[in-house]
Amino acid sequence: MPSPSRRSLVTGATGYIGGRLVPQLLDAGHTVRVLVRDERKARSHDWSDRVEIAQGDASEADDVRAAMEGVDVLYYLLHSIGTGGDFGATEKNMAQTFADEARRAGVSRIVYLGGMIPADEELSEHLSSRGEVGDVLLGSGVPTTVLQAGVVIGSGSASFEMLRYLTERLPVMVTPKWVNTRIQPIAVRDVLRYLVGSADMPTDVSRRFDIGGPEVLTYLDLMRRFAAISGLPKRQVLKVPLLSPGLSSHWIGLITPVPASLARPLVESLRNTVVAGDTDIKQYVPDPPEGLIDFDRSVELALTKIQNLEVPTSWASAATAGAPAEGLPTDPDWAGGSLYKDERTREVDATPEQLWTVIEGIGGRNGWYSWALAWWARGVLDRMVGGPGLRRGRRNPRDLVVGDVVDFWRVEETDDSTFLRLRAEMKLPGLAWLEMQVGSTDGGTTTFHHRALFAPKGLLGHLYWFAIFPFHGVVFGGMQRNIAKAAEAREDGR
């Protein structure tokens, strides 16, 4: 049991692993500080009132230095995968900043979660970058634990969602040769247990540890066993050796919620054998009495979480380190620039609670309440140019928090069941937001204010706005009208 005075800094705390690690550390007796770029996103988590929140940019040394003050253990969970360009250089530079500041602050241990590095194989860019980050942290002079995992199986993980949707949507699968690569999947629960336990390693231990589940399988094995566990008919497989990682990533981008920009580094990593080369981690973090969670059980646990709407974090909701933070339409910086607006207000014969329930449930399976074909076509077009499209859906069909993904939007602000702002993440020549606000009137009706905002970039951005503006009446006017009708048809605010 760690000392009650131990303070752990968690980076990537609003991401998939970090958001689940924080409560585990708190339960283990740690005092936890989180470094986040947007404090509002951290506040949306259930654990927010139990942690110290440091708001700052992970690429700025001053912000990192301030967050590191008084810290005993640094959990480094940042990544820039899927940002395009030279994400490896971005990751390495950020890691060096944290390594330098951890040494200056007198941090007693760094814990980093990376990927397995197979020997004598040409590494994918993704795995190579993870290995370089591990090297930087191990060279910091601070005792460091580098945990190297393969495919992580858990509700909401990118690897699991890719596996799930490929298997569910393709009864006949045309598969590239990487489906025969040997991998050692690990349940997210075991990953978290290793992360928490690593804080207590002796100070003379500073090295890499491979972590994996109890089975070595191929990706084809994973798909077939997932189908069996899910009660799906046996999947037919046609092996095609010509599918490159690039083509595979676009195929995955069309079939699954995982966009091609993220699918490509994941697929490229699947060409590498990711099987644990040692089990030394057990000397410092022993297996539980019941043993490690096997693949079948990890899938059952993940599917149960999904079915019960108990997915606490998702790959889609994670912010990407190194990506630029976009401004808000209310920021002073917009004062001198162009900001196009489409505003609509109507009174709704429903309570504010009834209207808010409908608004908070938009997207995903509920759709967008107007011209479904147009929304579908826009989603397909976005996927074709490398955007997320509509396939990401929602983490929870009834609840939204800051940072949640809603198809090709992200929740930027939500307040007291009265206001929702979504920021567009589809490919656009500018920045776009969609706002919905609920108010009440003296006459007992409810005011519904709907606003679309667009900040164009260059001439193409201006042309884009004027090209789509004639359709706003159908899309946004119909959306507001149909949301109002749905609220008026509700019997209560549930």
N, C-alpha and C positions, 0 to 999 in steps of 0.2 A: 504494500500500500504506500503510495507516494506521500511525501510530507505535505501537510495542509498548506505550507507556505510556498509550495512549488507553483510557479506561474508558467503556463505554456502559451506560446503564441501560435495561433493557427492561421496560416495563409490559405487562400482559396476556401474560406469558411462558408461561402454561399454556393460552392460548387457541389458536385455529386458526392465525392468522398468527404470533403471538409464539413459539409452540412450534417453528415451523419456522425463524423468523428467528434464534433464538439460536445454533444450530450453524453457520449461515451466517456470522454475525459472528465466531464463534470461529475458523472456518477462514480468515477474512480478517485475522486478527491482533488483533482487539479483545480487551480484557479486559472481561468481561461481568458485570454485576450485574443480578439480577432482583428486582423487587418483587412479592411474592405474599402473598395473604391467608392461605394455608395452606402451610407449608413442606413438609408431607408430599406434597402434590400435585406440587410442583417436584421433589422427590426421586425421583418415579416416572419422570422423563425420563432418557434415556441421557446427556444433557449435564450432569446436575446436579453431578457431581464436578468439572466444569471451570469453574463459575461461582461468584460470590458470591451468596448468597441472603439477601435482606432481607425479613423477614416483617413485614407491616403492612397497614393499611387505607388504600386509595388516596383515601379521602375525608377522612382526618385529616391536617392540616397537619404535625403533629409527626412522623408516620411518613414522610410524603413528604420532609420536610426531612432526616431521618436517611438516607434512601435516596439522596438527591441529593448527599450530601457527596463531593467529589472526582470528580464525574462530568463528562465532556467532552461526551458526546452523549446526549440523551434520546430514546428511541423511545416515543412515546405511542400506545398501541394499545388503549386502554380504550374500552368502550362500555356502554350500559345498554339497548340495544334489546331489546324483548320483555319488559321488566319491567312494562309497563303504566303507567298514570298519566302523570305529566309527566316522562317519561324525558329529554326535552330539557333541562329545568332541571337535572336531576341531572348530565347530561353536561357542561353549561356550567359548573356549580359546580366539578366535579372538574377540568376543564381550567384554570379560573382558579387553583385551588390549585397545580397543577403549574407554570403559567406564572410565578406569583409566586415559588415556591421555586427554579425554574430560574434566574431572574434573580438571586436572592440568592446562589445557589451558584456563579455565574460559569460556567454551562454554555455551551459554545461553539456548540451547535446543537441544535435540536429537530427531530425528524422525525416527521411524523404522517401516517397513512394514513386518508383520508376518502373521500367519494364525489364523483363528477362533479356539478357544479352547472350545469345548462343555463341559458342566458340567456333572459329574457323568457318564462319558464314558471312557473306556480304550483307550488311545490315540495311534495313530500310532507313529512310531519313528520320522517321519517327523514333525508332529504337536507338539510332545513332545519337540523336539529340538527347534522349533520356540518359544514355550512357555518359555523354559529356557533362550533363548537369550533375550527375552523380560524382564524376571526377572533380568538378569544381568544389562541391560541398565537402568531399573527402579531403581535399587539399586546403581546407579552410584553417586547419589547426585546431578545430573544435571536434571532439569525438562525434562521429557521424554514423548513423545507421541508414543504409540504403537498402530498402526492401524492393525486390525485383519480382513483379507479378506478371502473369500472362493475361488471359482473358478473364475478366471479372464478371461473375454472374450475380445479378441482383436487379430488383425492380428499378427501372429508370436508367440503368447504365447503357451507354452507347453500344457496347458489345452485345448486351442482352437484347436490346431493341432491334439491332440489326439481325441477330439470329432469329428472334421471334417473328418479325415481319417477313423475312425471307421464307421461313418455313410455313407460316400460316397462309401466305398469299400465292405460293407457287407449288401446286400439286405435282407439276412436272418441272424439275429444275435442270437448267442447262448450267453446268458448273465448270469453272476453270480448275486448273491443276492444284491451286492452293488449298482446295478443300481436303486434300490428302495430307496436309502438313500436320505433324504431331504437335499437340498443345496440351497444356496442363491447366484447365480452368480452375478458378478458385471462387468460393462464395464470398460475397462482400462482407458477410459477418466475420469470416475468418481474417479477412484483410484488416478490418477494424480492430480485431483482437490483437493482431500482430503490431499494429500501429500504437495502440495504447501500451502494450507490454514493452515496446522498445524504449520507452522513456526511462526504464529502470535498469538498462544495461550497464555493466561496469565501465568506468571511465577509460579503461585500457582497451576497450572493444571499439574499433572504428573500421568498418568494412561493409561489404555487400553481403546480402543474404537473399537467396532465391526463395520465393514462397509460392506454393501451389497446392491444389487440392489433392485428394487421394488417388486420382485416376489420370492416366495419360490417354487422350483420345485424338481423333482427327476432327476437323470441322464438319466433315460429312457425318461422323458419328453423332456430333452434337445436334445437327439438324434432324437426324432420324430419331434420336432419343427424345428430343423436344416434341416432335410430332406424336410419338407414342404417349408421352406424359400428358399432352394436351388433348388426347382423344381424336387426333386427326388421322385420316387414312394414310397408309404407308406412302411416302413420297417417292416418286420415280426420278431417277437421276440419269442425266445424259452428260457425260464428261466431254468437254471441248477444250483442248489444250491451247487454243489460239487466244483466249480471252486474257488480255493483259490487265495489270492492276488498274490502269487508267480506264479502260473500257468497263471493267468490273465495278469501279467506283461509280460511274455514271449509271450503270444498271441498278446498283444498290440505291443510288439517289432517287431513281424513279419508283422503285418498289417499296422502299422503307422510308420512315421519317428522317433518317440520317442523311444530311445533304452530302453531295459528292465531295465538297471541300473537306469534310471530316471523314467520309468513308474512304477516301483515297489513302491517307496515311494509315488507317486501320487495316485496310486490305493489304497494303504493301508490307505491313508488319506480319501478316498471316503467312507470307512466304517463308518466314524464318521459323525454325523449330524453337518452340518456347516450352522446354521441359526443365524442371528444376535440376541443377547440377549438384546440389547439396541439400541437406536437411538440417544444417547446423543451427538454424533459428530455434530449434526445439530445445537447445541447451539453455536458452535465455528466456524464451516464451514457450513453455511446454504446451502440448496439445491438451485440450479439455478431456475429461474422462471418457466422454462419448466419441472422441475422435474428431477428425476434420469432417466438414460437411461435403458429401459427395455431390456429383453433378445433378443427379435426379432430384435429390432433396433440395438443392439450391434453386432449381427451376420451380419446384412445387412451392417453395417459400416465396419466390418472386411473383408467381402467378396469383398466389393468395393475396399478396399485398396489392396487386393491381385490381383484382376483383373486389376487394374491400375498400378501395379508394384510400389506401394508407401508404402511398408512395411519398416519402418525406422529401426526397431530392431527385432531380432528373438531370441527365446530361444536357438537355435543351435549356434548362434554367441556369446553367452555370455561365458566369461571365468569363470571357477569355482574357487572360493576362496579356498585357501589351497592346490590346485593341484600344483604339481611341474612344474616349467617352464623348458621346454626342451631347450637344447643348439642349436645353429645354426651350420651347417656343416663348417662354416668358423671360428668358435671360436677357440682360441688357445688350449683349452682343448682337441681338437680332434687330436692335432699334434702327440701324442704318441699312439693313438688308431687306430683300424681298421676302415676304411671308404671305402667301396666298391663303385665303380662308373661305370655307363654305359653312355657314352657320344656319341652323334650323331650330325652331322652338315650337312645341305644341303642348297643349294641355291634355292630360290623360285621366280618364275616369277610373282611377285605381289608386290604391294607397302607395306612398313612397316605397314601402317594403315590397309590395307586389311588383312594382316597376323595377326596383333594384335587383330582385331575384332573377328576372329575365335578363337584365343587362349583364349581371355577373356570370350568367350561364352561356354567353355567346361563344361562337366558335366551336371547334371540335365536332362532335356528333350533332350538336344543336344547330350548327350552321350560322349563317349571317343574316337571316331573315329578309333577304332580298335577292332576286335574280341569281339563283343558285348556279346557273350555267356560266354567268359572267365571273363569279368568284372561282369556280372550278377552272375556267380557262385561264384566269390570271394566275392561279396557283401552278398550273401546268407550264405556262410561259416562264414563270419564275424558276421552276426546277430546271428548265431547259438552259437557262443562262447561269446556273450555279447557285440560285437562291434556295431558301428552305421550302418554298411552296406551302401548301396547306396540310402536309402529311404529319407535321409535328404534333397537331392536336393540342391537348391540354393535359396538365398533370392531374387535375381534379375537375370533374364536370360541373361542380357546384360552388367552388371556392376559388378566389383569386388573391394572390399576394404579390407585392412588388417583386419583379424579377421573373415571374411566371411567363411561360411561352403560351401564346394563343395562336395557333397556326403560324402565319408569317408576321405576327405582331408580338411584342413583348410588353408586359405590364410595367409602365414607368411610374405610375402613381395611382393609388386608390385610397379613398379617405372616407371613413365613417358612413359607409353605405350610401354615399351621395355622389361620389365623383370617381370616374375611371379614365385614365389616360393610357392609351396604347401607342407605342412607337413602332413604326413599320421596320421590318427587317428584310423585306423583299428587295430585290435589286431595283434601284430607282436612281434617276439623275438628280438626287436631292434627298432631303430628310422629310419624313411625313409622320403626322400624329393623328390619332382619332380620339376625341374626347366625348364623354357622355356624362351629363350632370342631372341629378334628380333634386327637385325642390317642391315645396308645397305652396298652395294659395289659400287665401281667406275663404274661397268658395268651396273648399273641400276637395278640389281636384289636385292633381300633381303636375308640376311643370317638368318637361323633358327637354333639355337643351343638348343639342347634338352639333359637334363642330369638327370639321376636317381641316388640317393645317398642312401646308407644304412649303418648305424652304428650298427653292431650286438651286442647282449648281450648274452654272454656265447656261448658254443659250438652249442646250438640249433640255435642261430642267424647265425653262419657261415654256418651251414648245410642248413638253409633256403635259404640263398643267392645262394648257388651253386645248389640247387634243382630247383629254379625258373629261374636261369640265362639262360638256353637254350630257354626259352620262350620269352625272352626280344626282340629278333628280330621280332617276330610276334606281340607282344603287343606294345612295345615302338617304334620299327621300323615302324610298320603299322600305329601307332598313328601319328608319325611325317609326314609320307608320305601322309596320308589322310587329315591332317590339312593343309598341303601345297597345296594339290589339291583343297580343299575347298576355300582357300585364292585366288588361281589362277582363280577360277570360279566366284569370286565376281566382280561386276562391279564398286564398290566404296568401301570406308572404313566404311560405316555405319553398 
